Amino acid sequence: TARQTGNRQIEANSLAELGRIMGTWLGQSEAGKAYFAEAMPIVRELGDQRALSFILRQLGNIAYHEGDAQAAEGYIVESVAIAKEIGDRQAEAAGINSLGNVERSKGDLSAALERFKESLEVARQLGNRGMQSMILTNMSHSYNRLREIDEAMRTARQSYELAVEGGSDYLISGGHYVLGAAFLRQGRLDEARKHLKESA
């Protein structure tokens, strides 16, 4: 193993990925945080800013899902600052999108949309269609809550089209869902039912 051979970089990377799997994907936040806590001092010792930015963003996402908006914002703001400093545009876009989710959880939909738009611009510059689709889905949900129906529909359509172009079943399902929600808000029940069935 990396620990036995003294390969600190591999050890840190493995611990960070285990933290993401447990804390973000499987929803076992305490296990995820434990792995990140173990990885953090190694990452700092190595001076690996990219890994540090990643861990901070994941800790922020865990805090967000736990309902701790203040902690989430603190972690993610630091993560984004590091990403900008080292020129990691992908991490920058992901972090700003996460900040949009935090703002939305606090009920500030206008601030959330500003974050999502900022993140979307970076994702477009990168040509990352999957990330664009995900951000547009977040925007559509926010517009729906603001009852800005035309914008909700416009961003939902863009999200779906990008998801289809990218060929991701996960994003396509999300695209169907957000379109269904937009049609439902318009009272177009047949279209809503069709897309929600596809999503399910």
C-alpha positions, 0 to 999 in steps of 0.5 A: 500500500501507499502508506507502507511504501511511503508514497504520501501523494498516493496515500493522500489521493486515495484518502480524498477519493474515499472521502468523496465516495463515502461522504458525497456519493454514499451519503455517509457524512461522518465516514467521509469527513474522517477520510478527509481529516486523515488526508488533509495534513498530508495534503498540506505537508505536500503543498498540494493546493489542487487536492486541498481545494478538492477536499475543502469543496467536498467538505463544503458539499457535505456540510451543505447536505447536512444543512449547515450553510455557514460551514458549507460556505466557509469551506467552499469559499476557501476552495474557490479562492485556491482554485482561482489562485492555481488556475484550476478553472474546472474546480473554480466552476464546480465551487461557484456552482456549489456556492449557488446551491448554498445561497439557494438553501438560504433562500436567497434565489437572486444571489444563487442565480448570480453564482450559477451564471458565474459558474456557467460562464466558466463551464462554457469557456471550458467547453464542459457540457456536462457541467453546463447541463448541471448548472442550467438545471440548478438555474431552472429550479431557481427560476421555477421557485421565483415563478419566472416561468419563461426563464425556467423553461429556457434553462430547462431546455438548454440543460436537456439538450446539453445532456443529450449531446453529452450522452449521460443517462444521469444528466438526461434523467435530470434534464427530463425532470427539470423540463417536467417541473417547468411544464408543470409550473406552466400547467401543461400537464401532458408534457409534464407527465411525459418528461417526468415519466422519462425521468423516473 
